[in-house]
């Protein structure tokens, strides 16, 4: 059974979207389902939805994204 997880990400507009998506796709078992990013001044802010079969991969992915110096904010969006 697969789970859909949503992350809110903020990164500098000097960084390509490919850099962000390649980090997500580098984790085995994750597949991007939806991207929605908007330019907010010097930053891009948006939500990425991805599918995972293992919930253990989500904290690891958040750790990888936060370790990238170009990404300034990563937070999990809860489902309502």
mmJSON file of the N, C-alpha and C atoms, coordinates in Angstrom:
{"data_MODEL":{"atom_site":{
"group_PDB":["ATOM","ATOM","ATOM","ATOM","ATOM","ATOM","ATOM","ATOM","ATOM","ATOM","ATOM","ATOM","ATOM","ATOM","ATOM","ATOM","ATOM","ATOM","ATOM","ATOM","ATOM","ATOM","ATOM","ATOM","ATOM","ATOM","ATOM","ATOM","ATOM","ATOM","ATOM","ATOM","ATOM","ATOM","ATOM","ATOM","ATOM","ATOM","ATOM","ATOM","ATOM","ATOM","ATOM","ATOM","ATOM","ATOM","ATOM","ATOM","ATOM","ATOM","ATOM","ATOM","ATOM","ATOM","ATOM","ATOM","ATOM","ATOM","ATOM","ATOM","ATOM","ATOM","ATOM","ATOM","ATOM","ATOM","ATOM","ATOM","ATOM","ATOM","ATOM","ATOM","ATOM","ATOM","ATOM","ATOM","ATOM","ATOM","ATOM","ATOM","ATOM","ATOM","ATOM","ATOM","ATOM","ATOM","ATOM","ATOM","ATOM","ATOM","ATOM","ATOM","ATOM","ATOM","ATOM","ATOM","ATOM","ATOM","ATOM","ATOM","ATOM","ATOM","ATOM","ATOM","ATOM","ATOM","ATOM","ATOM","ATOM","ATOM","ATOM","ATOM","ATOM","ATOM","ATOM","ATOM","ATOM","ATOM","ATOM","ATOM","ATOM","ATOM","ATOM","ATOM","ATOM","ATOM","ATOM","ATOM","ATOM","ATOM","ATOM","ATOM","ATOM","ATOM","ATOM","ATOM","ATOM","ATOM","ATOM","ATOM","ATOM","ATOM","ATOM","ATOM","ATOM","ATOM","ATOM","ATOM","ATOM","ATOM","ATOM","ATOM","ATOM","ATOM","ATOM","ATOM","ATOM","ATOM","ATOM","ATOM","ATOM","ATOM","ATOM","ATOM","ATOM","ATOM","ATOM","ATOM","ATOM","ATOM","ATOM","ATOM","ATOM","ATOM","ATOM","ATOM","ATOM","ATOM","ATOM","ATOM","ATOM","ATOM","ATOM","ATOM","ATOM","ATOM","ATOM","ATOM","ATOM","ATOM","ATOM","ATOM","ATOM","ATOM","ATOM","ATOM","ATOM","ATOM","ATOM","ATOM","ATOM","ATOM","ATOM","ATOM","ATOM","ATOM","ATOM","ATOM","ATOM","ATOM","ATOM","ATOM","ATOM","ATOM","ATOM","ATOM","ATOM","ATOM","ATOM","ATOM","ATOM","ATOM","ATOM","ATOM","ATOM","ATOM","ATOM","ATOM","ATOM","ATOM","ATOM","ATOM","ATOM","ATOM","ATOM","ATOM","ATOM","ATOM","ATOM","ATOM"],
"id":[1,2,3,4,5,6,7,8,9,10,11,12,13,14,15,16,17,18,19,20,21,22,23,24,25,26,27,28,29,30,31,32,33,34,35,36,37,38,39,40,41,42,43,44,45,46,47,48,49,50,51,52,53,54,55,56,57,58,59,60,61,62,63,64,65,66,67,68,69,70,71,72,73,74,75,76,77,78,79,80,81,82,83,84,85,86,87,88,89,90,91,92,93,94,95,96,97,98,99,100,101,102,103,104,105,106,107,108,109,110,111,112,113,114,115,116,117,118,119,120,121,122,123,124,125,126,127,128,129,130,131,132,133,134,135,136,137,138,139,140,141,142,143,144,145,146,147,148,149,150,151,152,153,154,155,156,157,158,159,160,161,162,163,164,165,166,167,168,169,170,171,172,173,174,175,176,177,178,179,180,181,182,183,184,185,186,187,188,189,190,191,192,193,194,195,196,197,198,199,200,201,202,203,204,205,206,207,208,209,210,211,212,213,214,215,216,217,218,219,220,221,222,223,224,225,226,227,228,229,230,231,232,233,234,235,236,237,238,239,240],
"type_symbol":["N","C","C","N","C","C","N","C","C","N","C","C","N","C","C","N","C","C","N","C","C","N","C","C","N","C","C","N","C","C","N","C","C","N","C","C","N","C","C","N","C","C","N","C","C","N","C","C","N","C","C","N","C","C","N","C","C","N","C","C","N","C","C","N","C","C","N","C","C","N","C","C","N","C","C","N","C","C","N","C","C","N","C","C","N","C","C","N","C","C","N","C","C","N","C","C","N","C","C","N","C","C","N","C","C","N","C","C","N","C","C","N","C","C","N","C","C","N","C","C","N","C","C","N","C","C","N","C","C","N","C","C","N","C","C","N","C","C","N","C","C","N","C","C","N","C","C","N","C","C","N","C","C","N","C","C","N","C","C","N","C","C","N","C","C","N","C","C","N","C","C","N","C","C","N","C","C","N","C","C","N","C","C","N","C","C","N","C","C","N","C","C","N","C","C","N","C","C","N","C","C","N","C","C","N","C","C","N","C","C","N","C","C","N","C","C","N","C","C","N","C","C","N","C","C","N","C","C","N","C","C","N","C","C","N","C","C","N","C","C"],
"label_atom_id":["N","CA","C","N","CA","C","N","CA","C","N","CA","C","N","CA","C","N","CA","C","N","CA","C","N","CA","C","N","CA","C","N","CA","C","N","CA","C","N","CA","C","N","CA","C","N","CA","C","N","CA","C","N","CA","C","N","CA","C","N","CA","C","N","CA","C","N","CA","C","N","CA","C","N","CA","C","N","CA","C","N","CA","C","N","CA","C","N","CA","C","N","CA","C","N","CA","C","N","CA","C","N","CA","C","N","CA","C","N","CA","C","N","CA","C","N","CA","C","N","CA","C","N","CA","C","N","CA","C","N","CA","C","N","CA","C","N","CA","C","N","CA","C","N","CA","C","N","CA","C","N","CA","C","N","CA","C","N","CA","C","N","CA","C","N","CA","C","N","CA","C","N","CA","C","N","CA","C","N","CA","C","N","CA","C","N","CA","C","N","CA","C","N","CA","C","N","CA","C","N","CA","C","N","CA","C","N","CA","C","N","CA","C","N","CA","C","N","CA","C","N","CA","C","N","CA","C","N","CA","C","N","CA","C","N","CA","C","N","CA","C","N","CA","C","N","CA","C","N","CA","C","N","CA","C","N","CA","C","N","CA","C","N","CA","C","N","CA","C","N","CA","C","N","CA","C","N","CA","C"],
"label_alt_id":[null,null,null,null,null,null,null,null,null,null,null,null,null,null,null,null,null,null,null,null,null,null,null,null,null,null,null,null,null,null,null,null,null,null,null,null,null,null,null,null,null,null,null,null,null,null,null,null,null,null,null,null,null,null,null,null,null,null,null,null,null,null,null,null,null,null,null,null,null,null,null,null,null,null,null,null,null,null,null,null,null,null,null,null,null,null,null,null,null,null,null,null,null,null,null,null,null,null,null,null,null,null,null,null,null,null,null,null,null,null,null,null,null,null,null,null,null,null,null,null,null,null,null,null,null,null,null,null,null,null,null,null,null,null,null,null,null,null,null,null,null,null,null,null,null,null,null,null,null,null,null,null,null,null,null,null,null,null,null,null,null,null,null,null,null,null,null,null,null,null,null,null,null,null,null,null,null,null,null,null,null,null,null,null,null,null,null,null,null,null,null,null,null,null,null,null,null,null,null,null,null,null,null,null,null,null,null,null,null,null,null,null,null,null,null,null,null,null,null,null,null,null,null,null,null,null,null,null,null,null,null,null,null,null,null,null,null,null,null,null],
"label_comp_id":["UNK","UNK","UNK","UNK","UNK","UNK","UNK","UNK","UNK","UNK","UNK","UNK","UNK","UNK","UNK","UNK","UNK","UNK","UNK","UNK","UNK","UNK","UNK","UNK","UNK","UNK","UNK","UNK","UNK","UNK","UNK","UNK","UNK","UNK","UNK","UNK","UNK","UNK","UNK","UNK","UNK","UNK","UNK","UNK","UNK","UNK","UNK","UNK","UNK","UNK","UNK","UNK","UNK","UNK","UNK","UNK","UNK","UNK","UNK","UNK","UNK","UNK","UNK","UNK","UNK","UNK","UNK","UNK","UNK","UNK","UNK","UNK","UNK","UNK","UNK","UNK","UNK","UNK","UNK","UNK","UNK","UNK","UNK","UNK","UNK","UNK","UNK","UNK","UNK","UNK","UNK","UNK","UNK","UNK","UNK","UNK","UNK","UNK","UNK","UNK","UNK","UNK","UNK","UNK","UNK","UNK","UNK","UNK","UNK","UNK","UNK","UNK","UNK","UNK","UNK","UNK","UNK","UNK","UNK","UNK","UNK","UNK","UNK","UNK","UNK","UNK","UNK","UNK","UNK","UNK","UNK","UNK","UNK","UNK","UNK","UNK","UNK","UNK","UNK","UNK","UNK","UNK","UNK","UNK","UNK","UNK","UNK","UNK","UNK","UNK","UNK","UNK","UNK","UNK","UNK","UNK","UNK","UNK","UNK","UNK","UNK","UNK","UNK","UNK","UNK","UNK","UNK","UNK","UNK","UNK","UNK","UNK","UNK","UNK","UNK","UNK","UNK","UNK","UNK","UNK","UNK","UNK","UNK","UNK","UNK","UNK","UNK","UNK","UNK","UNK","UNK","UNK","UNK","UNK","UNK","UNK","UNK","UNK","UNK","UNK","UNK","UNK","UNK","UNK","UNK","UNK","UNK","UNK","UNK","UNK","UNK","UNK","UNK","UNK","UNK","UNK","UNK","UNK","UNK","UNK","UNK","UNK","UNK","UNK","UNK","UNK","UNK","UNK","UNK","UNK","UNK","UNK","UNK","UNK","UNK","UNK","UNK","UNK","UNK","UNK"],
"label_asym_id":["A","A","A","A","A","A","A","A","A","A","A","A","A","A","A","A","A","A","A","A","A","A","A","A","A","A","A","A","A","A","A","A","A","A","A","A","A","A","A","A","A","A","A","A","A","A","A","A","A","A","A","A","A","A","A","A","A","A","A","A","A","A","A","A","A","A","A","A","A","A","A","A","A","A","A","A","A","A","A","A","A","A","A","A","A","A","A","A","A","A","A","A","A","A","A","A","A","A","A","A","A","A","A","A","A","A","A","A","A","A","A","A","A","A","A","A","A","A","A","A","A","A","A","A","A","A","A","A","A","A","A","A","A","A","A","A","A","A","A","A","A","A","A","A","A","A","A","A","A","A","A","A","A","A","A","A","A","A","A","A","A","A","A","A","A","A","A","A","A","A","A","A","A","A","A","A","A","A","A","A","A","A","A","A","A","A","A","A","A","A","A","A","A","A","A","A","A","A","A","A","A","A","A","A","A","A","A","A","A","A","A","A","A","A","A","A","A","A","A","A","A","A","A","A","A","A","A","A","A","A","A","A","A","A","A","A","A","A","A","A"],
"label_entity_id":["1","1","1","1","1","1","1","1","1","1","1","1","1","1","1","1","1","1","1","1","1","1","1","1","1","1","1","1","1","1","1","1","1","1","1","1","1","1","1","1","1","1","1","1","1","1","1","1","1","1","1","1","1","1","1","1","1","1","1","1","1","1","1","1","1","1","1","1","1","1","1","1","1","1","1","1","1","1","1","1","1","1","1","1","1","1","1","1","1","1","1","1","1","1","1","1","1","1","1","1","1","1","1","1","1","1","1","1","1","1","1","1","1","1","1","1","1","1","1","1","1","1","1","1","1","1","1","1","1","1","1","1","1","1","1","1","1","1","1","1","1","1","1","1","1","1","1","1","1","1","1","1","1","1","1","1","1","1","1","1","1","1","1","1","1","1","1","1","1","1","1","1","1","1","1","1","1","1","1","1","1","1","1","1","1","1","1","1","1","1","1","1","1","1","1","1","1","1","1","1","1","1","1","1","1","1","1","1","1","1","1","1","1","1","1","1","1","1","1","1","1","1","1","1","1","1","1","1","1","1","1","1","1","1","1","1","1","1","1","1"],
"label_seq_id":[1,1,1,2,2,2,3,3,3,4,4,4,5,5,5,6,6,6,7,7,7,8,8,8,9,9,9,10,10,10,11,11,11,12,12,12,13,13,13,14,14,14,15,15,15,16,16,16,17,17,17,18,18,18,19,19,19,20,20,20,21,21,21,22,22,22,23,23,23,24,24,24,25,25,25,26,26,26,27,27,27,28,28,28,29,29,29,30,30,30,31,31,31,32,32,32,33,33,33,34,34,34,35,35,35,36,36,36,37,37,37,38,38,38,39,39,39,40,40,40,41,41,41,42,42,42,43,43,43,44,44,44,45,45,45,46,46,46,47,47,47,48,48,48,49,49,49,50,50,50,51,51,51,52,52,52,53,53,53,54,54,54,55,55,55,56,56,56,57,57,57,58,58,58,59,59,59,60,60,60,61,61,61,62,62,62,63,63,63,64,64,64,65,65,65,66,66,66,67,67,67,68,68,68,69,69,69,70,70,70,71,71,71,72,72,72,73,73,73,74,74,74,75,75,75,76,76,76,77,77,77,78,78,78,79,79,79,80,80,80],
"pdbx_PDB_ins_code":[null,null,null,null,null,null,null,null,null,null,null,null,null,null,null,null,null,null,null,null,null,null,null,null,null,null,null,null,null,null,null,null,null,null,null,null,null,null,null,null,null,null,null,null,null,null,null,null,null,null,null,null,null,null,null,null,null,null,null,null,null,null,null,null,null,null,null,null,null,null,null,null,null,null,null,null,null,null,null,null,null,null,null,null,null,null,null,null,null,null,null,null,null,null,null,null,null,null,null,null,null,null,null,null,null,null,null,null,null,null,null,null,null,null,null,null,null,null,null,null,null,null,null,null,null,null,null,null,null,null,null,null,null,null,null,null,null,null,null,null,null,null,null,null,null,null,null,null,null,null,null,null,null,null,null,null,null,null,null,null,null,null,null,null,null,null,null,null,null,null,null,null,null,null,null,null,null,null,null,null,null,null,null,null,null,null,null,null,null,null,null,null,null,null,null,null,null,null,null,null,null,null,null,null,null,null,null,null,null,null,null,null,null,null,null,null,null,null,null,null,null,null,null,null,null,null,null,null,null,null,null,null,null,null,null,null,null,null,null,null],
"Cartn_x":[0.838,0.0,0.885,0.57,1.395,0.712,1.528,1.057,1.472,0.611,0.941,1.343,2.514,3.051,3.256,2.92,3.071,4.138,5.066,6.089,6.013,6.098,6.202,7.686,8.151,9.577,9.76,10.791,11.166,12.643,12.953,14.344,14.617,15.903,16.324,15.993,15.633,15.288,16.511,17.712,18.922,19.145,18.415,18.547,17.499,17.871,16.907,15.979,14.787,13.826,14.359,15.175,15.773,16.618,17.306,18.106,17.265,16.081,15.183,14.593,14.105,13.466,14.465,15.708,16.696,17.001,16.948,17.137,16.003,14.778,13.618,13.691,14.016,14.051,15.263,16.251,17.421,17.103,16.018,15.609,14.811,15.289,14.643,13.232,12.283,10.905,10.022,10.593,9.791,9.509,8.293,7.901,7.101,7.514,6.832,5.492,4.448,3.098,2.642,3.06,2.564,3.549,3.753,4.584,3.768,3.892,3.214,4.104,4.902,5.816,5.475,5.629,5.329,6.52,6.859,7.947,7.459,8.137,7.817,9.051,9.277,10.441,11.718,12.58,13.854,13.775,12.618,12.472,11.34,11.431,10.315,9.719,8.413,7.707,6.689,6.591,5.612,5.466,4.616,4.307,4.644,5.278,5.546,4.834,4.123,3.451,4.189,4.517,5.19,4.587,4.78,4.224,5.345,5.076,6.058,5.372,6.074,5.533,6.03,7.098,7.671,7.686,7.032,6.989,8.351,9.24,10.571,11.397,11.05,11.811,11.555,10.434,10.071,11.035,11.343,12.321,13.705,14.093,15.38,15.384,14.286,14.184,14.219,13.512,13.521,14.933,15.659,17.054,17.92,17.742,18.51,18.204,16.932,16.545,17.056,16.984,17.469,18.985,19.668,21.119,21.613,20.754,21.109,21.05,22.138,22.202,21.323,20.913,20.08,18.608,18.217,16.828,16.72,15.902,15.866,14.826,13.776,12.743,12.08,11.894,11.187,10.287,9.019,8.106,7.056,6.645,5.625,4.26,3.425,2.073,1.145,0.375,-0.523,-1.79,-2.333,-3.593,-4.731,-5.738,-6.898,-8.128],
"Cartn_y":[-1.177,0.0,1.243,2.199,3.397,4.562,5.442,6.622,7.863,8.87,10.156,11.097,11.71,12.622,13.981,15.049,16.407,17.126,17.799,18.618,20.033,21.023,22.417,22.757,23.27,23.539,24.987,25.651,26.993,26.948,27.446,27.459,28.706,29.073,30.261,30.081,31.186,31.064,30.887,30.968,30.707,29.208,28.397,26.939,26.409,25.43,24.861,23.88,23.749,22.792,21.372,21.146,19.826,19.421,20.376,20.071,19.562,20.143,19.717,18.348,18.172,16.903,15.752,16.027,14.947,14.421,15.287,14.824,13.89,14.273,13.447,12.104,12.123,10.885,10.017,10.569,9.768,8.737,8.942,7.987,6.883,5.667,4.538,4.333,4.163,3.915,5.143,6.334,7.555,7.946,8.408,8.84,10.135,11.164,12.454,12.34,12.805,12.775,14.156,15.219,16.555,17.608,18.654,19.796,21.071,21.994,23.28,24.333,25.046,26.057,27.42,28.461,29.832,30.702,31.664,32.589,33.645,33.768,34.766,35.633,36.61,37.483,36.749,36.553,35.883,34.375,33.865,32.441,31.824,30.52,29.727,29.012,29.033,28.373,27.448,26.247,25.345,24.059,23.223,21.93,20.851,19.813,18.639,17.458,16.707,15.495,14.311,13.348,12.16,10.926,9.834,8.549,7.695,7.062,6.183,4.933,3.844,2.608,2.387,3.099,2.962,4.314,4.409,5.679,6.038,5.059,5.328,6.214,6.275,7.082,8.58,8.963,10.384,11.166,10.733,11.493,11.554,10.493,10.489,11.531,11.618,12.608,14.026,14.264,15.593,15.95,14.988,15.209,15.573,14.88,15.185,16.589,16.953,18.269,19.386,19.195,20.22,20.343,19.281,19.31,20.097,20.317,21.107,22.581,23.301,24.701,25.634,25.228,26.082,26.03,25.009,24.864,25.437,26.472,27.171,26.633,25.985,25.51,24.261,23.264,22.03,21.675,21.483,21.052,20.131,19.181,18.229,18.882,18.728,19.274,18.153,18.4,17.352,17.323,16.133,15.969,16.37,17.004,17.398,16.683],
"Cartn_z":[0.0,0.0,0.0,-0.852,-0.931,-0.223,0.3,1.016,0.242,0.233,-0.365,0.769,0.628,1.637,0.975,1.702,1.203,2.011,1.308,1.956,1.408,2.299,1.878,1.86,0.729,0.538,0.097,0.64,0.216,-0.177,-1.378,-1.82,-2.648,-2.754,-3.506,-4.976,-5.647,-7.056,-7.948,-7.384,-8.155,-8.354,-7.614,-7.683,-8.652,-9.445,-10.382,-9.671,-10.201,-9.662,-9.805,-10.823,-11.02,-9.812,-9.199,-8.013,-6.86,-6.697,-5.62,-5.935,-7.156,-7.509,-7.554,-7.903,-7.943,-6.541,-5.527,-4.146,-3.762,-4.108,-3.774,-4.483,-5.768,-6.538,-6.22,-5.491,-5.139,-4.062,-3.332,-2.302,-2.978,-2.841,-3.501,-2.95,-3.848,-3.446,-3.426,-3.657,-3.69,-5.132,-5.365,-6.703,-6.581,-7.3,-7.245,-7.957,-7.284,-7.853,-8.312,-7.599,-7.915,-7.411,-8.214,-7.825,-7.992,-7.055,-7.164,-6.511,-7.318,-6.802,-7.384,-6.556,-6.944,-6.559,-7.424,-7.143,-6.158,-5.016,-3.991,-3.753,-4.605,-4.456,-4.796,-3.802,-4.03,-3.848,-3.47,-3.18,-3.995,-4.146,-4.643,-3.443,-3.34,-2.253,-2.885,-2.357,-2.931,-2.167,-2.721,-2.127,-3.139,-2.652,-3.474,-2.822,-3.637,-3.16,-3.758,-2.923,-3.431,-2.801,-3.496,-3.09,-2.519,-1.4,-0.781,-0.252,-0.315,0.24,1.667,2.038,3.386,4.076,5.206,5.953,6.543,6.678,7.233,6.309,5.026,4.078,4.228,4.805,4.901,5.794,7.026,7.831,7.174,6.486,5.789,4.669,3.922,2.852,3.419,4.505,5.126,5.576,6.116,6.52,5.308,4.193,2.979,2.462,2.444,1.941,2.845,4.151,5.085,5.038,4.664,4.556,3.356,2.379,1.208,1.599,1.423,1.83,1.026,-0.168,-1.009,-0.625,0.099,0.523,1.929,2.082,3.364,4.332,3.837,4.75,4.184,5.054,4.7,5.869,5.597,6.656,6.065,6.867,6.448,6.595,5.583,5.609,6.028,7.074,7.559,6.72,6.584,5.861,6.778,6.21,7.026,6.568],
"occupancy":[1.0,1.0,1.0,1.0,1.0,1.0,1.0,1.0,1.0,1.0,1.0,1.0,1.0,1.0,1.0,1.0,1.0,1.0,1.0,1.0,1.0,1.0,1.0,1.0,1.0,1.0,1.0,1.0,1.0,1.0,1.0,1.0,1.0,1.0,1.0,1.0,1.0,1.0,1.0,1.0,1.0,1.0,1.0,1.0,1.0,1.0,1.0,1.0,1.0,1.0,1.0,1.0,1.0,1.0,1.0,1.0,1.0,1.0,1.0,1.0,1.0,1.0,1.0,1.0,1.0,1.0,1.0,1.0,1.0,1.0,1.0,1.0,1.0,1.0,1.0,1.0,1.0,1.0,1.0,1.0,1.0,1.0,1.0,1.0,1.0,1.0,1.0,1.0,1.0,1.0,1.0,1.0,1.0,1.0,1.0,1.0,1.0,1.0,1.0,1.0,1.0,1.0,1.0,1.0,1.0,1.0,1.0,1.0,1.0,1.0,1.0,1.0,1.0,1.0,1.0,1.0,1.0,1.0,1.0,1.0,1.0,1.0,1.0,1.0,1.0,1.0,1.0,1.0,1.0,1.0,1.0,1.0,1.0,1.0,1.0,1.0,1.0,1.0,1.0,1.0,1.0,1.0,1.0,1.0,1.0,1.0,1.0,1.0,1.0,1.0,1.0,1.0,1.0,1.0,1.0,1.0,1.0,1.0,1.0,1.0,1.0,1.0,1.0,1.0,1.0,1.0,1.0,1.0,1.0,1.0,1.0,1.0,1.0,1.0,1.0,1.0,1.0,1.0,1.0,1.0,1.0,1.0,1.0,1.0,1.0,1.0,1.0,1.0,1.0,1.0,1.0,1.0,1.0,1.0,1.0,1.0,1.0,1.0,1.0,1.0,1.0,1.0,1.0,1.0,1.0,1.0,1.0,1.0,1.0,1.0,1.0,1.0,1.0,1.0,1.0,1.0,1.0,1.0,1.0,1.0,1.0,1.0,1.0,1.0,1.0,1.0,1.0,1.0,1.0,1.0,1.0,1.0,1.0,1.0,1.0,1.0,1.0,1.0,1.0,1.0],
"B_iso_or_equiv":[0.0,0.0,0.0,0.0,0.0,0.0,0.0,0.0,0.0,0.0,0.0,0.0,0.0,0.0,0.0,0.0,0.0,0.0,0.0,0.0,0.0,0.0,0.0,0.0,0.0,0.0,0.0,0.0,0.0,0.0,0.0,0.0,0.0,0.0,0.0,0.0,0.0,0.0,0.0,0.0,0.0,0.0,0.0,0.0,0.0,0.0,0.0,0.0,0.0,0.0,0.0,0.0,0.0,0.0,0.0,0.0,0.0,0.0,0.0,0.0,0.0,0.0,0.0,0.0,0.0,0.0,0.0,0.0,0.0,0.0,0.0,0.0,0.0,0.0,0.0,0.0,0.0,0.0,0.0,0.0,0.0,0.0,0.0,0.0,0.0,0.0,0.0,0.0,0.0,0.0,0.0,0.0,0.0,0.0,0.0,0.0,0.0,0.0,0.0,0.0,0.0,0.0,0.0,0.0,0.0,0.0,0.0,0.0,0.0,0.0,0.0,0.0,0.0,0.0,0.0,0.0,0.0,0.0,0.0,0.0,0.0,0.0,0.0,0.0,0.0,0.0,0.0,0.0,0.0,0.0,0.0,0.0,0.0,0.0,0.0,0.0,0.0,0.0,0.0,0.0,0.0,0.0,0.0,0.0,0.0,0.0,0.0,0.0,0.0,0.0,0.0,0.0,0.0,0.0,0.0,0.0,0.0,0.0,0.0,0.0,0.0,0.0,0.0,0.0,0.0,0.0,0.0,0.0,0.0,0.0,0.0,0.0,0.0,0.0,0.0,0.0,0.0,0.0,0.0,0.0,0.0,0.0,0.0,0.0,0.0,0.0,0.0,0.0,0.0,0.0,0.0,0.0,0.0,0.0,0.0,0.0,0.0,0.0,0.0,0.0,0.0,0.0,0.0,0.0,0.0,0.0,0.0,0.0,0.0,0.0,0.0,0.0,0.0,0.0,0.0,0.0,0.0,0.0,0.0,0.0,0.0,0.0,0.0,0.0,0.0,0.0,0.0,0.0,0.0,0.0,0.0,0.0,0.0,0.0,0.0,0.0,0.0,0.0,0.0,0.0],
"pdbx_formal_charge":[null,null,null,null,null,null,null,null,null,null,null,null,null,null,null,null,null,null,null,null,null,null,null,null,null,null,null,null,null,null,null,null,null,null,null,null,null,null,null,null,null,null,null,null,null,null,null,null,null,null,null,null,null,null,null,null,null,null,null,null,null,null,null,null,null,null,null,null,null,null,null,null,null,null,null,null,null,null,null,null,null,null,null,null,null,null,null,null,null,null,null,null,null,null,null,null,null,null,null,null,null,null,null,null,null,null,null,null,null,null,null,null,null,null,null,null,null,null,null,null,null,null,null,null,null,null,null,null,null,null,null,null,null,null,null,null,null,null,null,null,null,null,null,null,null,null,null,null,null,null,null,null,null,null,null,null,null,null,null,null,null,null,null,null,null,null,null,null,null,null,null,null,null,null,null,null,null,null,null,null,null,null,null,null,null,null,null,null,null,null,null,null,null,null,null,null,null,null,null,null,null,null,null,null,null,null,null,null,null,null,null,null,null,null,null,null,null,null,null,null,null,null,null,null,null,null,null,null,null,null,null,null,null,null,null,null,null,null,null,null],
"auth_seq_id":[1,1,1,2,2,2,3,3,3,4,4,4,5,5,5,6,6,6,7,7,7,8,8,8,9,9,9,10,10,10,11,11,11,12,12,12,13,13,13,14,14,14,15,15,15,16,16,16,17,17,17,18,18,18,19,19,19,20,20,20,21,21,21,22,22,22,23,23,23,24,24,24,25,25,25,26,26,26,27,27,27,28,28,28,29,29,29,30,30,30,31,31,31,32,32,32,33,33,33,34,34,34,35,35,35,36,36,36,37,37,37,38,38,38,39,39,39,40,40,40,41,41,41,42,42,42,43,43,43,44,44,44,45,45,45,46,46,46,47,47,47,48,48,48,49,49,49,50,50,50,51,51,51,52,52,52,53,53,53,54,54,54,55,55,55,56,56,56,57,57,57,58,58,58,59,59,59,60,60,60,61,61,61,62,62,62,63,63,63,64,64,64,65,65,65,66,66,66,67,67,67,68,68,68,69,69,69,70,70,70,71,71,71,72,72,72,73,73,73,74,74,74,75,75,75,76,76,76,77,77,77,78,78,78,79,79,79,80,80,80],
"auth_comp_id":["UNK","UNK","UNK","UNK","UNK","UNK","UNK","UNK","UNK","UNK","UNK","UNK","UNK","UNK","UNK","UNK","UNK","UNK","UNK","UNK","UNK","UNK","UNK","UNK","UNK","UNK","UNK","UNK","UNK","UNK","UNK","UNK","UNK","UNK","UNK","UNK","UNK","UNK","UNK","UNK","UNK","UNK","UNK","UNK","UNK","UNK","UNK","UNK","UNK","UNK","UNK","UNK","UNK","UNK","UNK","UNK","UNK","UNK","UNK","UNK","UNK","UNK","UNK","UNK","UNK","UNK","UNK","UNK","UNK","UNK","UNK","UNK","UNK","UNK","UNK","UNK","UNK","UNK","UNK","UNK","UNK","UNK","UNK","UNK","UNK","UNK","UNK","UNK","UNK","UNK","UNK","UNK","UNK","UNK","UNK","UNK","UNK","UNK","UNK","UNK","UNK","UNK","UNK","UNK","UNK","UNK","UNK","UNK","UNK","UNK","UNK","UNK","UNK","UNK","UNK","UNK","UNK","UNK","UNK","UNK","UNK","UNK","UNK","UNK","UNK","UNK","UNK","UNK","UNK","UNK","UNK","UNK","UNK","UNK","UNK","UNK","UNK","UNK","UNK","UNK","UNK","UNK","UNK","UNK","UNK","UNK","UNK","UNK","UNK","UNK","UNK","UNK","UNK","UNK","UNK","UNK","UNK","UNK","UNK","UNK","UNK","UNK","UNK","UNK","UNK","UNK","UNK","UNK","UNK","UNK","UNK","UNK","UNK","UNK","UNK","UNK","UNK","UNK","UNK","UNK","UNK","UNK","UNK","UNK","UNK","UNK","UNK","UNK","UNK","UNK","UNK","UNK","UNK","UNK","UNK","UNK","UNK","UNK","UNK","UNK","UNK","UNK","UNK","UNK","UNK","UNK","UNK","UNK","UNK","UNK","UNK","UNK","UNK","UNK","UNK","UNK","UNK","UNK","UNK","UNK","UNK","UNK","UNK","UNK","UNK","UNK","UNK","UNK","UNK","UNK","UNK","UNK","UNK","UNK","UNK","UNK","UNK","UNK","UNK","UNK"],
"auth_asym_id":["A","A","A","A","A","A","A","A","A","A","A","A","A","A","A","A","A","A","A","A","A","A","A","A","A","A","A","A","A","A","A","A","A","A","A","A","A","A","A","A","A","A","A","A","A","A","A","A","A","A","A","A","A","A","A","A","A","A","A","A","A","A","A","A","A","A","A","A","A","A","A","A","A","A","A","A","A","A","A","A","A","A","A","A","A","A","A","A","A","A","A","A","A","A","A","A","A","A","A","A","A","A","A","A","A","A","A","A","A","A","A","A","A","A","A","A","A","A","A","A","A","A","A","A","A","A","A","A","A","A","A","A","A","A","A","A","A","A","A","A","A","A","A","A","A","A","A","A","A","A","A","A","A","A","A","A","A","A","A","A","A","A","A","A","A","A","A","A","A","A","A","A","A","A","A","A","A","A","A","A","A","A","A","A","A","A","A","A","A","A","A","A","A","A","A","A","A","A","A","A","A","A","A","A","A","A","A","A","A","A","A","A","A","A","A","A","A","A","A","A","A","A","A","A","A","A","A","A","A","A","A","A","A","A","A","A","A","A","A","A"],
"auth_atom_id":["N","CA","C","N","CA","C","N","CA","C","N","CA","C","N","CA","C","N","CA","C","N","CA","C","N","CA","C","N","CA","C","N","CA","C","N","CA","C","N","CA","C","N","CA","C","N","CA","C","N","CA","C","N","CA","C","N","CA","C","N","CA","C","N","CA","C","N","CA","C","N","CA","C","N","CA","C","N","CA","C","N","CA","C","N","CA","C","N","CA","C","N","CA","C","N","CA","C","N","CA","C","N","CA","C","N","CA","C","N","CA","C","N","CA","C","N","CA","C","N","CA","C","N","CA","C","N","CA","C","N","CA","C","N","CA","C","N","CA","C","N","CA","C","N","CA","C","N","CA","C","N","CA","C","N","CA","C","N","CA","C","N","CA","C","N","CA","C","N","CA","C","N","CA","C","N","CA","C","N","CA","C","N","CA","C","N","CA","C","N","CA","C","N","CA","C","N","CA","C","N","CA","C","N","CA","C","N","CA","C","N","CA","C","N","CA","C","N","CA","C","N","CA","C","N","CA","C","N","CA","C","N","CA","C","N","CA","C","N","CA","C","N","CA","C","N","CA","C","N","CA","C","N","CA","C","N","CA","C","N","CA","C","N","CA","C","N","CA","C","N","CA","C","N","CA","C","N","CA","C"],
"pdbx_PDB_model_num":[1,1,1,1,1,1,1,1,1,1,1,1,1,1,1,1,1,1,1,1,1,1,1,1,1,1,1,1,1,1,1,1,1,1,1,1,1,1,1,1,1,1,1,1,1,1,1,1,1,1,1,1,1,1,1,1,1,1,1,1,1,1,1,1,1,1,1,1,1,1,1,1,1,1,1,1,1,1,1,1,1,1,1,1,1,1,1,1,1,1,1,1,1,1,1,1,1,1,1,1,1,1,1,1,1,1,1,1,1,1,1,1,1,1,1,1,1,1,1,1,1,1,1,1,1,1,1,1,1,1,1,1,1,1,1,1,1,1,1,1,1,1,1,1,1,1,1,1,1,1,1,1,1,1,1,1,1,1,1,1,1,1,1,1,1,1,1,1,1,1,1,1,1,1,1,1,1,1,1,1,1,1,1,1,1,1,1,1,1,1,1,1,1,1,1,1,1,1,1,1,1,1,1,1,1,1,1,1,1,1,1,1,1,1,1,1,1,1,1,1,1,1,1,1,1,1,1,1,1,1,1,1,1,1,1,1,1,1,1,1]
}}}
